[in-house]
Amino acid sequence: MNLLRALATVSGMTLLSRILGFVRDFVIARAFGAGLATDAFFVAFKLPNLLRRLFAEGAFSQAFVPILGEYKNKRSEEDTRTLVDHVASLLSLVLFGVTAIGIAAAPVLVWISAPGFAADTEKFQLTVALTRITFPYIFFMSLVALAGGLLNSWSRFALPAFTPVLLNLAFIGMALFAAPYFDPPALALGWAVFLGGALQLAIQIPALRKISMLPRLSINWRAAWADPGVRRILTLMGPAVIGVSVSQVSLLINTIFASFLKTGSVSWLYYADRLMEFPSGLLGAALGTILLPSLSRYHASDNHLEYSRLLDWGLRLTLLLAAPAALALAILAVPLIATLFFHGAFSADDVFHTRQALVAYTVGLTGMILVKVLAPGFYARQNVRTPVRIALISLAATQAMNLAFIGWIGHAGLALSIGLAACLNAVLLYRGLRRLNIYDPLPGWSMFVGKLLVAMIVMGSLLWFGMGTESSWLQRHFNDRAMHLAWLVPLGATAYFATLWMLGFRLDDFKRRAAT
């Protein structure tokens, strides 16, 4: 399979999900604005969503896929099926227990994750109720991550990338049609999370059956625990929780800081994060998804040359796409926020506060995406110590910068600290790959970066002058804002890629076959 085509497939499905995600946020912002109800929901959803990224899509996937790739390449099909059965059985039992504890301990969890809410009884109680409804999401999504790891290892990338669409559809449907039947209406958002998780798990079952890898669940946890493959996954998974999810831990700590700031701070950071995650999901998550299976296969076959070349391909593609995306987000912050969210209860003040957070996030967007490419370079080799050590350094740096920035620029300082720490994380990961002789850059990097800078200057200039004044975007009708963006964004993208083409870039230069 052509990895560029696989990237286009995964990114295309992710794009569909992100577009529906913006529709979702548009609906939520119009119905609820940025206030008590949204603050309560975003905090309630953040905890299970954090656990999902920490254990399901983060640590579990990074630990499971390399071992699965080894079994697939070197063991029999029955050995591989047994490993999958044992992992699925043990995972289900643990998740059931974690979900039950989370529902029972919801008040304590809310107090820990948003202690500032304790001063407002109504906000605190609503957050507790929403947390209890949304907590089973971690159960559903961890099993979805297991299914996605299996399908990706069999080069079935499309369905796992499509499943987030179902969560967004559940949000849109519940917010538009079900909210009036709940008291308070924000409870509909919690049940949307529950429904979306269940749907994402259900859609995986036929695909797993098709590749003969639908897990056979068992309550015999001792047999699963005794499986050496399961033990190796657990050994890798523990440290990987920190190594691949430090940014999510930082986001949770930022919520604690933001809960003490003025009402709306949590929501402003959320909406900015949603915009920042658009390129992050399209590029970072997609590249990490397609790189890890091939890197694992190259490592299993001791093909160190192709391993390094694949990392080089991933890094070049990241800079090619992530750097201009960060610049465009920073320039078009107000046009994007005004077009997507400036409706109903979402005020002009909310627009500019969200803009501050988004611009701060873009400082480190390229670093965030680079981490998604560099970290698999270690985990595919089952090396967890190096990225864990780097992640801890980054986490400490994040909190030091939080303390330095929050008194200076408020909630935007929390976003800036995450971005700068991500850049530090990426630099240290790159340095580690070089120092351990895992990655050796191919020739031509200086010329490559120089051409990117020229293309970004051309694109940025067109976007800046084509945008007009920020205040004008608040005075226009939604249709005018949408039409302006509809020609401005393609113009910027066309200018960027046309400049690269004139400088000698060709699509064929970035084609690459997956490891077999």
Number of C-alpha atoms within 10 A of each C-alpha: 11 12 19 19 13 21 22 18 18 26 24 17 23 27 20 15 24 23 15 20 23 18 18 21 21 23 21 23 23 17 19 19 24 23 18 21 19 23 25 27 23 20 26 27 21 21 22 23 20 19 22 22 24 25 24 23 23 24 25 26 26 31 26 25 24 28 23 23 26 17 19 18 16 13 12 11 14 11 14 20 19 18 21 24 19 26 24 22 21 20 19 19 16 12 17 15 11 16 19 13 12 21 18 12 14 21 18 13 17 23 16 15 20 26 18 19 23 16 10 10 10 13 19 20 17 19 31 22 18 24 29 21 22 28 27 23 22 26 26 24 25 27 21 26 22 23 25 28 27 25 20 19 22 13 15 17 22 20 19 24 23 20 23 21 22 19 23 23 19 21 28 22 17 23 23 14 10 17 18 14 11 11 9 11 17 24 25 24 27 25 20 23 24 21 21 22 26 19 18 22 20 12 16 20 15 11 18 16 11 9 12 11 19 19 20 12 16 15 12 12 15 10 12 23 16 11 14 11 22 20 14 14 22 18 14 23 22 16 19 29 24 24 27 26 20 26 24 20 18 22 20 19 19 24 26 21 22 25 22 15 15 10 14 21 24 27 27 26 25 24 25 25 19 18 21 22 19 20 23 23 21 24 27 25 22 25 28 23 28 22 25 27 27 24 28 28 23 23 20 19 14 11 13 16 12 16 23 21 16 22 22 19 18 22 19 16 17 20 18 20 16 23 20 22 21 21 21 20 22 21 18 21 23 27 25 20 23 28 23 22 25 24 17 14 16 20 16 17 10 21 24 18 20 28 26 23 27 29 24 24 30 28 22 25 27 27 24 26 30 30 25 25 30 25 26 25 28 22 27 27 18 20 17 24 15 17 27 21 15 20 27 15 16 26 21 13 18 28 18 12 18 25 14 14 18 19 10 11 14 19 29 26 23 29 29 26 28 30 23 23 26 28 21 22 29 27 16 21 24 19 13 18 19 13 11 9 11 17 23 16 13 10 8 8 12 8 9 16 13 11 18 20 16 14 22 25 16 15 24 21 14 18 21 15 9 16 19 11 12 15 13 12 21 19 12 13 10 16 10 13 19 17 11 16 18 11 11 18 18 11 15 22 20 13 21 22 18 16 20 20 13 11 14 9 15 12 8 8 8 13 13 15 13 19 19 10
